[in-house]
């Protein structure tokens, strides 16, 4: 049958899912999964947010509960409230003549819609605009945009020697990129490094982007999950849009509720296309194109998860509970960062480990080499991505001693063979 098709080659497994498969096959009882991109409680178990449990009961007990199709654009009470979470209730950008919103298949679906729209319509600097991704970035960013045929480039972000932000390299790339290029920014809890710009650095970055009339896509996957504060984690988005630091170009925000509401498998997300000024006719045109793209690909978005998130965002009691849940998750992760750093320093592990607590969110760029990561897996049963990215959510009081000692071993004996 293969003779009927050209160049169909077997591809290697996705690195993250390949890692998970090796972890599942490992028979060691004390193995540790630091690759999983999902929150785990202090017992290492998946955690359903109390706000979600309450919202589910409210939903299924409501008299109009059903499994009917949504509109092509999705569940309007969800995506309009989702925009308010990002921008704040009083944002002028919420005007229906400035924003076009659409439900998507979580953040990945929103990124895909953004890329598809820009590939088809954006002519900001010519017929083949480049999209700049941070180096490093979430691996799927590159795949999504390259699959759509966009030209993918990178801007410096992680300075390996200092384990800090390469702000100079970042700003220089913004200045040197062709005017009107596309830049994808992580709104908070940068994946994979866990390293975010300071508010002052964000202001510099946004002003430079605006001066060069670059087009910004914000990937907002961790709002409230990073710091426990929805407003704090929305800083760059609100500075760019509400405070006018970006005034010369529209902005797209790709929003996910997988992490901050724990709706991983429900694929709850939204895309928001925001203009710098009112243009009701153009917003209607954008919305119609997003509808067509959605109709062609998935017909209409899934309802259950969107209705759960909408219930949380519209119910004062549930919204308050959600904010408490965000604090529960973020504070546990912060505690694990602090504990791991203290244990490594107490062991006298070679090197400095302040970057673990300087970073934020689910992930930490540990600074471990691929060889050290391989040794962690094979010798100690501690699994993380070869880049050295560790999911801090996978740490708990039952395994953190083992992990610290394992890291100490592979760093201290870096030149030894497995």
C-alpha positions in Angstrom: 0.0 0.0 0.0 2.9 2.4 0.6 3.6 2.6 -3.1 0.4 4.7 -3.4 1.9 7.5 -1.3 5.1 9.5 -1.5 7.5 10.3 1.4 5.5 9.0 4.2 8.2 8.5 6.8 7.8 7.3 10.4 8.6 10.2 12.7 10.2 9.9 16.2 7.7 10.0 19.1 6.9 13.3 20.7 9.7 13.8 23.3 7.3 14.5 26.2 5.1 11.5 25.4 8.1 9.3 24.8 9.4 10.3 28.2 6.1 9.4 29.8 6.2 6.0 28.0 9.6 5.3 29.5 8.5 6.4 32.9 5.4 4.1 32.7 7.6 1.1 31.8 10.0 1.7 34.7 9.4 -0.9 37.4 11.1 1.0 40.2 8.7 1.9 43.0 10.5 5.2 43.9 10.6 6.6 40.3 9.8 10.3 40.0 8.0 12.0 37.0 9.3 15.6 36.5 8.2 15.7 32.9 4.5 15.9 33.3 3.0 19.3 32.4 0.1 19.0 34.8 -0.4 19.9 38.5 0.0 17.2 41.1 -0.9 17.5 44.8 1.5 16.7 47.6 0.7 13.0 47.2 1.7 13.1 43.5 -2.0 12.7 42.4 -4.1 14.7 39.9 -6.1 17.3 41.7 -9.6 18.4 40.7 -10.0 22.0 41.8 -12.8 22.5 44.4 -14.2 25.3 42.3 -14.5 22.8 39.4 -16.2 20.2 41.5 -18.8 22.7 42.6 -19.3 24.1 39.1 -19.9 20.6 37.7 -22.6 20.0 40.2 -24.2 23.3 39.5 -24.1 22.6 35.8 -25.5 19.1 35.7 -28.3 20.1 38.2 -29.4 23.1 36.1 -32.7 22.7 34.4 -31.3 23.6 31.0 -28.4 21.2 31.1 -27.9 19.4 27.8 -25.3 18.2 25.3 -26.5 20.3 22.3 -24.1 21.8 19.8 -22.6 25.2 20.5 -22.5 27.9 17.9 -19.4 27.9 15.6 -17.8 30.6 17.7 -18.3 28.6 20.9 -20.0 29.4 24.2 -20.3 33.1 24.3 -20.7 33.5 28.1 -17.3 31.7 28.4 -15.2 33.6 25.9 -16.5 37.0 26.8 -15.8 36.4 30.5 -12.4 34.9 29.5 -11.4 38.2 27.9 -12.3 40.0 31.1 -10.0 37.7 33.1 -7.1 38.8 30.8 -7.9 42.5 30.4 -9.8 43.4 33.6 -13.5 44.3 33.8 -13.0 48.0 33.0 -10.7 47.6 30.0 -11.7 49.7 27.0 -10.5 47.0 24.7 -13.5 44.9 25.7 -15.6 47.1 23.3 -17.3 45.0 20.7 -15.7 47.2 18.0 -12.2 46.4 19.3 -12.2 42.7 20.1 -13.1 39.5 18.3 -13.1 36.4 20.5 -13.6 32.8 19.7 -13.6 29.6 21.7 -10.7 27.2 20.8 -9.3 23.8 21.6 -7.3 25.1 24.5 -4.2 27.1 23.9 -2.8 24.9 21.1 -6.0 25.4 19.1 -5.9 29.1 19.7 -2.3 29.2 18.5 -3.3 27.2 15.4 -6.1 29.6 14.6 -3.8 32.6 15.1 -1.2 31.1 12.8 -3.7 30.2 10.2 -5.2 33.7 10.2 -1.8 35.4 9.9 -0.6 33.0 7.2 -3.7 33.8 5.2 -4.1 37.5 5.7 -1.2 39.2 7.4 0.9 41.4 5.0 2.6 43.6 7.7 6.0 43.2 6.1 5.5 41.3 2.9 4.0 38.0 1.8 6.1 35.7 4.0 6.2 37.3 7.5 8.5 35.7 10.0 7.3 34.7 13.4 9.9 34.9 16.2 9.8 32.4 19.1 11.9 32.6 22.2 15.0 30.4 22.4 14.1 28.1 24.0 10.3 27.8 23.9 7.6 25.2 24.2 8.4 22.7 21.5 4.9 22.6 20.1 5.1 26.3 19.2 7.6 25.6 16.4 5.6 22.6 15.2 2.3 24.5 15.0 3.7 27.4 13.0 6.0 25.4 10.7 3.2 23.0 9.9 1.1 26.0 8.8 4.0 27.1 6.5 5.1 30.2 8.5 8.8 31.1 8.6 10.0 30.5 12.1 12.9 32.4 13.6 14.1 32.8 17.2 15.1 35.6 19.6 17.6 35.1 22.5 15.9 34.5 25.8 17.8 32.2 28.2 21.4 33.0 29.0 22.8 29.6 29.9 25.9 30.9 31.7 24.1 33.2 34.1 20.8 31.3 34.1 19.0 34.6 33.5 17.2 36.6 30.9 19.2 37.6 27.8 17.5 41.0 27.7 20.2 42.6 25.5 19.9 39.8 22.9 16.1 40.0 23.0 16.0 43.7 22.5 18.6 43.6 19.7 16.6 41.0 17.8 13.5 43.2 18.1 15.4 46.1 16.7 17.1 44.1 13.9 14.0 42.1 12.8 12.2 43.4 9.7 9.5 45.9 10.7 6.1 44.3 11.1 7.5 40.8 12.0 5.5 38.6 14.4 6.7 38.0 18.0 5.2 35.4 20.2 5.5 36.2 23.9 4.8 34.1 27.0 2.5 36.2 29.2 3.8 34.6 32.4 5.5 31.4 33.7 7.7 31.0 30.6 7.7 27.4 29.3 10.3 25.8 29.5 12.5 28.1 31.6 10.2 29.4 34.3 12.0 32.7 33.8 9.8 35.9 33.3 10.9 39.4 32.6 10.5 41.9 35.4 7.8 44.6 35.0 10.5 47.1 34.1 12.0 44.7 31.5 8.5 44.0 30.1 8.0 47.7 29.6 11.3 47.9 27.6 10.3 44.9 25.5 6.8 46.2 24.7 8.0 49.7 23.8 10.6 48.3 21.4 8.1 46.0 19.8 5.7 48.9 19.3 8.4 51.2 17.9 9.2 48.6 15.2 5.4 48.0 14.6 5.9 44.3 15.2 2.8 42.1 15.6 2.5 40.5 19.0 0.9 37.1 19.9 0.6 36.5 23.7 0.5 32.9 24.8 -1.4 33.0 28.1 -1.4 29.5 29.5 -0.7 30.1 33.2 -2.5 33.2 34.4 -3.0 33.0 38.1 -1.1 29.7 38.2 2.3 31.4 38.3 2.0 33.7 41.2 -1.5 33.0 42.5 -2.6 36.5 41.4 -4.6 36.9 38.2 -3.8 40.6 37.9 -0.1 40.2 38.5 0.2 37.4 35.9 -1.6 39.6 33.3 0.9 42.5 33.7 2.4 42.5 30.1 -1.0 42.0 28.5 -2.6 44.9 30.4 0.4 47.1 29.9 0.4 46.5 26.2 -3.3 46.9 25.7 -4.9 48.9 28.5 -2.0 51.2 29.1 -1.2 51.7 25.4 2.4 50.5 25.4 1.5 48.8 22.1 -0.5 51.2 20.0 0.5 50.7 16.4 -0.6 47.1 15.8 -3.3 44.7 16.7 -2.6 42.0 19.3 -3.7 38.4 19.5 -4.0 36.6 22.8 -4.1 32.8 22.9 -5.6 31.7 26.2 -5.8 28.3 27.9 -7.6 27.1 31.0 -5.9 23.7 31.1 -3.5 24.6 33.9 -5.2 27.3 35.9 -8.5 25.5 36.1 -7.1 22.0 35.8 -9.3 21.3 32.7 -6.4 19.5 30.9 -8.4 17.0 28.9 -11.4 19.2 28.3 -9.4 21.5 26.0 -10.9 24.8 27.1 -9.4 27.9 25.4 -10.0 31.1 23.5 -8.4 33.3 21.0 -8.8 37.1 21.3 -8.0 39.5 18.4 -7.7 43.0 19.8 -7.4 46.2 17.7 -5.6 49.3 19.0 -8.7 51.4 18.1 -12.4 51.0 17.3 -13.2 49.4 13.9 -16.5 47.6 14.1 -16.6 46.5 10.5 -13.1 45.0 10.6 -13.9 43.2 13.8 -17.0 41.6 12.1 -14.8 40.5 9.2 -12.2 39.0 11.6 -15.0 37.1 13.5 -16.4 35.8 10.2 -13.0 34.4 9.2 -12.4 32.8 12.6 -15.9 31.2 12.3 -15.0 29.8 8.8 -11.7 28.4 10.1 -13.4 26.8 13.1 -16.2 25.4 11.0 -13.8 23.8 8.5 -11.7 22.2 11.2 -13.9 21.1 14.1 -17.4 22.4 13.1 -17.9 23.8 16.5 -16.1 23.7 19.9 -16.8 21.3 22.7 -19.3 22.5 25.3 -18.7 20.8 28.7 -15.4 22.3 29.7 -16.4 25.8 28.5 -19.6 25.7 30.5 -17.7 24.6 33.6 -15.2 27.5 33.3 -18.0 29.9 32.5 -19.9 28.8 35.6 -16.8 29.6 37.7 -16.3 33.0 36.0 -20.0 34.0 36.4 -20.6 32.9 40.0 -19.2 35.1 42.7 -18.8 32.3 45.2 -17.2 29.9 42.6 -14.9 32.7 41.4 -13.7 33.4 44.9 -13.1 29.6 45.4 -11.1 29.5 42.1 -8.8 32.3 43.3 -8.2 30.3 46.5 -7.5 27.2 44.4 -4.9 29.2 42.4 -3.2 30.2 45.6 -3.2 26.6 46.7 -1.5 25.4 43.6 1.0 28.2 43.2 2.0 28.3 46.8 2.7 24.5 46.8 4.9 24.9 43.8 6.7 27.9 45.3 7.3 25.9 48.4 8.8 23.0 46.4 11.2 25.4 44.6 12.3 26.8 48.0 12.8 23.4 49.5 14.7 22.0 46.5 17.1 24.9 46.5 17.7 24.6 50.3 18.4 20.9 50.0 20.8 21.3 47.2 22.6 24.1 49.0 22.7 22.0 52.2 24.3 19.1 50.2 26.9 21.5 48.9 25.9 20.6 45.3 28.4 22.3 43.0 27.1 25.5 41.4 24.5 28.1 42.3 20.9 27.2 42.7 19.2 30.6 43.2 17.7 30.3 39.7 15.3 27.7 40.9 13.6 30.2 43.2 14.1 33.1 40.8 11.9 31.3 38.3 8.2 31.0 38.5 5.3 28.7 37.4 5.2 25.0 36.7 8.6 24.6 35.1 12.2 25.1 36.0 15.2 25.2 33.7 17.5 23.4 36.1 20.7 24.0 34.1 21.3 20.2 34.0 23.0 18.9 30.8 21.4 16.2 28.6 24.1 13.8 29.9 23.1 14.5 33.5 19.4 14.2 32.7 20.1 10.8 31.1 22.0 9.7 34.2 19.1 10.9 36.5 16.8 8.7 34.5 18.8 5.6 34.2 20.6 5.5 37.6 18.0 7.2 39.8 14.6 6.8 38.1 14.1 10.6 38.0 12.6 11.6 34.7 12.8 15.1 33.1 13.2 16.5 29.6 16.7 16.3 28.1 16.9 20.1 28.0 17.0 20.0 31.8 13.4 21.3 32.2 11.7 20.0 35.3 8.1 20.1 36.2 8.2 21.5 39.8 4.6 20.3 40.2 6.0 16.7 40.2 7.9 17.4 43.4 6.4 16.6 46.8 7.4 16.0 50.4 7.7 12.3 49.7 10.2 12.5 46.8 12.1 15.8 47.1 14.9 14.3 49.2 15.5 11.6 46.6 15.5 14.2 43.8 17.9 16.5 45.6 20.3 13.7 46.3 20.0 12.5 42.7 20.8 15.9 41.3 23.7 16.3 43.7 25.1 12.9 42.4 24.9 13.7 38.7 26.3 17.2 39.1 29.1 16.2 41.5 30.0 13.2 39.3 29.3 14.8 35.9 32.2 13.1 34.2 31.5 9.6 35.4 29.9 7.0 33.2 26.5 5.5 33.8 
